[in-house]
Amino acid sequence: MGGKIDSSINRGNALYIFRLGGQNYHSIGSLLLANGSKPKFSQLYIYDTENEISNRQKCFGGEKDQSTSIDSDIIEDIKVILELNNVLVRSYKMVRDTFLKNPEVDMKLRLIERRERDGRTYNLPTASEVAALIVGDICDSIEKRDIVVQTKTRLLQRISELHPLYLLIQYSLLFPYGDDGYSVYTLHRGVSFTANSKRAKCTMREYFDFRIQDRDHSFSLILNSKRLFQQFLVHAYTMMETGRLHYIHRYPSAVRLPFHLPNQQQIVYGEDDDIDDVMDKPFVVASKFTSWIECNAINSEARELTYVEFPTKLVWILNGRFWKRRKVGKAIGRIHSVSPNHGEAYFLRILLNIVKGPTSFDEIRTVNGETHSSVRDACYALGLLDDDKEYIDAIKEASHFGSGFIYASYLLHC
């Protein structure tokens, strides 16, 4: 576990607390020991297996203090159970047998990410489905999240939280039969994946919800693992948060872009508010839309962007009611949808996806030096209404965002 475990909080006779700090991750070493290093973790399945019990005792109790070591009988019992039932342990034993026959062989262990069969329907995965031995160079069939354990190196390899063996490698005692952990390919039970499926696959949170659910007439090894259960819960939480961060990093946030016709911005006020005080409020004087126009007047780079492109390069500062150059993060713009029966507002939305850098409302309606009397006329002058393309695109967008009301409006008025 890559995070830093804080044990200082556990003092006295209070309930045990598992506290983890820093970034949590899991890494794996090579198959064989690097020169001068001692065996640990999965290397113990391969190194000096005739003395495997004592080697594991040394990992817990140290070289000198054998009195604090775990009982050798317990280690032996766990070893036998895992060797008989755990497919990943058997894979490492295959590596051991191969090295015993040919100590000089250049061999790697590929831990396969994707399964051909659903483990909930079929039996537990076999050794050939979980791991493969690679002799010589790595083949081209290696998938993105496959784990390739090198023959001998001092470097550690980070394992993806989305690999089905991620939890099994960390918690072999909680998964003694070698069943897979979370996989991005797991479908909801009884649901088949189709192009029209909104979310047929199981999320990481749903997986952990299922794992920690207490069921009648069913023993849960995870729920009865005491302190290890607390560590498992913390680890599960960090996995979900890591997944969310990866999603945010990969998919930029969407910035909603309101717009309005001249002097028609929305105003929210109470029945007892003084109208002069309301009109002097900052959100009336400077809306996000009017501030875009003002920014174009003073920023030459901003004039190279459409309204919908603005959030990719600039960020809206709410307190100051102005646009500022974006320094970090990613974002895309989404202009508010408008029904065609709103007339000029609908055609204004069409122009805002095309027009770059207007410094006034009049410039939005200006085409080839001629300022048109209406936004609709400007759309015609640009050839945007010569066919049904704009309406078709609008219907597709309304359907994509699940706006049934707007979708129905298009069908009525287009």
N, C-alpha and C positions, 0 to 999 in steps of 0.2 A: 504494500500500500504506500503510495507516494506522499500522502499527507503526513503532517506531524501530529502524532498522538500525544495529547496532554494528559499525563497521569497525576499531575499535582493536585487536581481537583478532588481526587478520591482520598479523603482523610477521615479517620474515625470510623464510626459504625453506620454511616448513612448509606443510602442506596447507591449502587455502583453507577457511575456516569461515564459514558464513552464520549470524549471530546476530541474533535479532529480539527486541525488548523491547516492553513495553506491550501495548495492545489492538490486534489486527490487524483491519483492515477495508478495504473499497475504496469509494471515492466517485467520483462523476462530475459534471462541470461542465455548463455550458449549451452550446448549439450555437454561439452567437456570442459574441464577446469582450465582456466588460463594459468600460465606459469606462476607459481607462488601463491595462488589463491586456495581457499578451502571450499569444499563442496557445500552447497546450500540449495534449498528449495527443490526444484525438479531434478537437479543434478544428483541428488541422493538416490534416485531410482537407477542411475547408471554407474556411479562411482563406487567401487569397492563394495559391491552388494553382499559379499559374504559377511561384512561387518556393518550392515545397514542399520541395525538396531542401535548399536553403540554410536554410530555416526550421527544418528538423529538425536540421541541423548545429549551429545556434545553441543548440538545446535541450541538446545534449551538450557542446559545446565552449565555449559562451559567445559573447558578442559580439566580444571582443577576441582571444582565443587560438584562432585557427583551426587552428593546428598540431596541436592535440590532438583535433580533430574527427574523426568517423568518415569513412572514405573515401566520397565522393559516389557512386561507382559501386556500392558495396555498398548504400547507401540506395536508389538507383534500382532495383537488382535486386529488393530486398525489396518496394519499392513496387509494382512491376509484378506480382509474384507475388500479393500480397495483393489488388490490384485485380481480378485475373483470377479468383481462387479464393475469396476470403473474403467470405461473404455479408454480414457486418456492415459491412465496409469499403464494399461496394457500396451499402449502405443510407445511409451517410454521404455517399456521392457523389450519391445521389438528393437528399439535402438540399441539397448544394452547387448542383446544377443548378436546383433550385427557387428558391433565393435569387438565383441569377444572372438568372433570368427576372423575379422580382418581389422586390426587396430589402426591401420594406416588409411582406411577408406575415408574419402572426403564426402561426408554425408550430412544432410540437413533434414529437419523434420518440418513438414508443412502442415499446419493446423488449419483445416479447411473451414471457411466461413459459411458457405451456402450449402444447405441440404437439399437433396433431391426429393425427399419424402417428409411429410409432416409427422414429427415425433409424437404428437398427441393421438394420431390414428394408428401408426405402425409401432413396432417395437422400438426399444432404445437404440440409438445409433450404433452401428458397428464400427470397428477400428478403421476400416477402409473409408467410411463416410466422414470420420472425424479427422484423421491424420493420414499423411502419406510420406514415405521416405524418399528423399531426393538424393541421388548419387551423382556427383559432378556438378555441372552448371544448372542454374535454375531455369526451368522450362517457361515457355510463354503463357502457359495456362494459369499462372498465379493471379488470383483476383486481388482487388484493391485492398480488402481488409483481411486477406489471408495472413496468418502469422508464419513466418519462415524462421525457425530456430536455427541459428548458425552452429557450425561444428565447434569452433573455439574462438572466443573473443572476450575482451574485458568490457565491452560496451553493452549496455542494456537496451533492449528494444521495447518501446512503448506499445501497449496493446489497446486496440480500439474498444471503447465501452460498448460498441454495437456488435462485437464478435460474440457468437453464442457460447463460446468457451470462456468468456471473460470471468464470469462468476464462478465457474467450475474450477478454474485455475486458482482463484483466490480462496474459495471456500470448498475444498474437496470434502470436508467432513459434513457439510450441509447438502452436498450433491454426491453421495457415495456411489450412486449407480451411473454417474456420468451423463445424466440427462442435461439437455441444453438449457442455457439461460435465455435471456431476452434476445430475440432476433427481429430485425426490421422486416423480415419476410413472413412473420407469423400472422395468419389470417384469423379473424374472429370465427369462432366455432359456428359452423352451419352457414357461413357466408363465402361465396365465391367471388373472386376479384374480376371485375369487368371495367370497361372504360367509363361506364356511367356511375361506378361506385364512388361515393363521396369519401368514405374512409373505411375500407374493408379490412385494413391491417391493424393489428393490435399496437397500441402505444406502450411506451415504457412504463408509464404510470399504471396502466391497466394490468400489465404483467405483474408488477409488484403488489398491486391490490389483490390479485388472484393468489399470489404466493403467500401472503401473510394473513389471508382470511382463515378464521377458525371455523372448522366444519365439524358437525356432529358425526360420530362414528368414523372419524378419520384422524389418524395421528400425524401431526405436523412436526417434522424434525427441526424445521427452522424456528417455529414458535417455542419449542422446548430447548433451544440451545443456550438459554440464559444470557451470559455476557456477550457471547458471539452473536446473539440475536440483535443486541443493541448496536454492535458494530455493523452488522448487516443492514440495519435500517439507515444508519448514517451513510453508509456506502451507497445504498439505493438512492437516497436523497441527492447525494453529490452527482451520481450518474444522471439523474433526471435534470438537474440544473446545468450540467455540462452539455447535455443534449439541447437544452433551450438556448444556451449561449452559442452553440454551433449553428443553430437555426437562425438566430438573430444576425450572426456574422455572415452567413451565406445569403440570407434573404433580407434585403433592406426594408426598413419600416416605411409605411405609406403615410404621407402627409396629406390630410384633407385640405383642399383648396376651395374655400367659398368664393363666390363672385356675385356681382349685382350690377344692375344698370345704374347710371349716374343718379346719385342722391337717393338710392333705394336700398341702402344697406339695412339689415335687420337691426332693430333696437328693442332691448328688453327693459321694461320698467314697471313699477308698481302703480296702482291707481292713485296713491297719495303723493307720488313723486312730482316735483316741480319740473315742468317741461324744459325750462332753460338749463337746469342742472343736468338733466338727462342728455341734452344736446352737447353739453360741454365735456361729457365723459370721453376718455381716450379711445374706447372701442368704436365710438361714433365718428370721431375726427379722423382716426387712422385705422381703417380696417386692413386685414391682411391683403385684400385685393388692391385697394388704393395705394397701400405702401409699396406694392410691387411696381405700380406705375411710377411712383416717386423715386424708387430705387433705380429704375431705368434712366431717369433724368440725370442722375449723378454718377452712375456706374457704367462705364463703357462695356465692360465684360458682361454685365447683366443684360445688356441689350442684345446679346447674342443668343439669349435663351427665351423659349416660350414660357408661359405661366406654369405649365405642367412640368417643365424641365427645371424650374427654379430651385426646388428643394434638393436637387442633386448637387448643387454648387453653393447654395446659401441656406441658412437656417433662420427661422422666424423667432425673434426675441420678443416674448409676450410682454414682459414688464416694460420694455422700452418702445414697443409697437414699431419695430423696424426689422428689416432683413440684414443679416450679417454673413460674411463669408464663412462657409463651412470648413472647419479644420479637421474634425474627426467624424467617423460614422458614415453610414450610407442611408440614403432615403430616396424615395420616388414620390412624385406628385399624383394625386387623384382628385380631379375636379368634380365637385358635387354634380350629381345627375339632375337633369331637368326634363320635365315632360314637354313634348312639342306644343301642347295647348297653352304654354306660357309665352308663346310668341317670341318677342325680341330676346328674352333671356335664353331661350333654347338656341337661337342662332348665335348669340354671343358666346355660348359655351363651345360651339363649333369653331369659331374664330380663335378662341383662346388656346386651342390645340395647335394652331398654325402660326399666328402672328408673333413676331419677336420684337421685343424692346420698345413697345409704345410708351410714350411719355405723357399721353393724355387719352381721354376717351375718344376724342375725335380721331386720333391716329389709329385706333383699333378699327375704325370704319373707313380708313383711307386705303385705297387700292390704286397703285400706279399714279400717285399724286392727286387723285380725285377723292374728296371726302364725300361719302354717300350719306343720304339722309337717314338711312336705317341700317341696322346691322344685317338684316336679311338681304338688302340690296348689295351690301359688301360681300356677302357669301355668294350671291349670284355672280358678281363681278369676278370673283376668284374661281368660278366654275365649280364651286362645292356642291351646288344643288342641281347640276345638270342631269344627274342620275340618282339612283336610290342608295348609293354607297353609304352616305352619311347615316341614313336611317337604318340600314342593315347593320352597320357598325354599332349604332346606339342600341339596337335590339339585342345584339350579341353581348354587349357590355352589361345591359340590364339583366340578361339571363345569367351571365357569369357571376354577378354579385348577388344573385338571388332576390332582386327587387321585383316582386310580382306586380306591385301597383304601377311602377313605371313601365314595366313590360306591357301591361294591359293598356296603358295610355298610348304607347306607340302603336299598338294594333288598332286603337280607336281613331287616332288622329293622323296617322301617316298614310 
